[in-house]
Amino acid sequence: MIYRLLPFTRIDFYVLANVLRPMRNVFLFVLIILECVRFRLGLGLAIHQENFLALVFTYMSQWLALYAGLAMQMALAVGVMLGFTRLAQNRELDAMHALGFSLHRLMAPIVGLSLLTAAADFTILGWMQPISLYNSASFVHQVQRFVSLLPEGGDLFVASGDQTVWIDGVTPKSNSLNKIFVYQTY
């Protein structure tokens, strides 16, 4: 039975082309939307740093593996639906059935595409994504370690529940402070 699936015909390539076109578009759309969200978050993280655009693009690239793996799954599902919908609307499925191609035979290239996508997705989400998320967390920690939102000699006022803390004379560069006042309501 597998030997029947191996020789590809023009119909197989036509079906694949109708599925790959929306699949490519959905993949790029999802990837761009997710990376734009990550760009906004990265910009807020590194705006006070020197060469902040390079830091933001480094941060975005570290999330690319996760987003590519997620986008690939969505793109395959939407690509198959839209590709076969287009074939059905144009009555091309009926013409292919009239030529002697069964629906199972028309799905053979899609099954092959799905297996390739699953293998690529397994590689991306199983191997590349954990490494990239670790690098991203390390990068965020490194950038935040050098960012200080407190002005030189400023005050910090924090209220949480029944406690109020006021730190006077904070100096971030030398990690020193002048006085701490703690007020707690009983």
Solvent accessible surface area in square Angstrom, and as a share of the most:
residue,aa,sasa,rsa
1,M,167,0.75
2,I,124,0.63
3,Y,150,0.57
4,R,161,0.59
5,L,65,0.32
6,L,120,0.60
7,P,85,0.53
8,F,113,0.47
9,T,54,0.31
10,R,213,0.78
11,I,34,0.17
12,D,0,0.00
13,F,120,0.50
14,Y,89,0.34
15,V,0,0.00
16,L,31,0.15
17,A,40,0.31
18,N,3,0.02
19,V,0,0.00
20,L,76,0.38
21,R,105,0.38
22,P,21,0.13
23,M,22,0.10
24,R,135,0.49
25,N,75,0.38
26,V,29,0.16
27,F,50,0.21
28,L,86,0.43
29,F,136,0.57
30,V,21,0.12
31,L,27,0.14
32,I,104,0.53
33,I,82,0.42
34,L,48,0.24
35,E,18,0.08
36,C,75,0.45
37,V,73,0.42
38,R,32,0.12
39,F,65,0.27
40,R,162,0.59
41,L,78,0.39
42,G,1,0.01
43,L,53,0.27
44,G,59,0.57
45,L,29,0.15
46,A,1,0.01
47,I,76,0.38
48,H,137,0.61
49,Q,41,0.18
50,E,161,0.72
51,N,115,0.59
52,F,70,0.29
53,L,88,0.44
54,A,48,0.37
55,L,42,0.21
56,V,0,0.00
57,F,110,0.46
58,T,57,0.33
59,Y,16,0.06
60,M,30,0.13
61,S,65,0.42
62,Q,31,0.14
63,W,47,0.16
64,L,77,0.38
65,A,12,0.10
66,L,31,0.16
67,Y,16,0.06
68,A,15,0.12
69,G,0,0.00
70,L,68,0.34
71,A,0,0.00
72,M,31,0.14
73,Q,87,0.39
74,M,87,0.39
75,A,0,0.00
76,L,31,0.15
77,A,54,0.42
78,V,45,0.26
79,G,0,0.00
80,V,34,0.20
81,M,118,0.53
82,L,89,0.44
83,G,0,0.00
84,F,28,0.12
85,T,62,0.36
86,R,107,0.39
87,L,0,0.00
88,A,48,0.37
89,Q,137,0.61
90,N,80,0.41
91,R,168,0.61
92,E,42,0.19
93,L,25,0.12
94,D,77,0.40
95,A,53,0.41
96,M,8,0.03
97,H,82,0.36
98,A,91,0.70
99,L,125,0.62
100,G,65,0.63
101,F,42,0.17
102,S,56,0.36
103,L,90,0.45
104,H,161,0.72
105,R,44,0.16
106,L,0,0.00
107,M,63,0.28
108,A,16,0.12
109,P,4,0.02
110,I,4,0.02
111,V,79,0.45
112,G,32,0.31
113,L,25,0.12
114,S,36,0.23
115,L,120,0.60
116,L,127,0.63
117,T,11,0.06
118,A,58,0.45
119,A,60,0.47
120,A,40,0.31
121,D,12,0.06
122,F,159,0.66
123,T,67,0.39
124,I,26,0.13
125,L,45,0.22
126,G,49,0.47
127,W,161,0.57
128,M,81,0.36
129,Q,32,0.14
130,P,67,0.42
131,I,90,0.46
132,S,15,0.10
133,L,50,0.25
134,Y,159,0.60
135,N,65,0.34
136,S,2,0.02
137,A,63,0.49
138,S,55,0.35
139,F,22,0.09
140,V,33,0.19
141,H,119,0.53
142,Q,94,0.42
143,V,8,0.05
144,Q,101,0.45
145,R,152,0.55
146,F,130,0.54
147,V,38,0.22
148,S,64,0.41
149,L,149,0.74
150,L,54,0.27
151,P,89,0.56
152,E,104,0.47
153,G,49,0.47
154,G,13,0.12
155,D,75,0.39
156,L,61,0.30
157,F,137,0.57
158,V,72,0.41
159,A,73,0.56
160,S,76,0.49
161,G,91,0.87
162,D,75,0.39
163,Q,75,0.33
164,T,36,0.21
165,V,40,0.23
166,W,96,0.34
167,I,33,0.17
168,D,35,0.18
169,G,19,0.18
170,V,17,0.10
171,T,37,0.21
172,P,34,0.21
173,K,183,0.77
174,S,74,0.48
175,N,139,0.71
176,S,53,0.34
177,L,87,0.43
178,N,100,0.51
179,K,110,0.46
180,I,93,0.47
181,F,91,0.38
182,V,96,0.55
183,Y,146,0.56
184,Q,65,0.29
185,T,74,0.43
186,Y,229,0.87
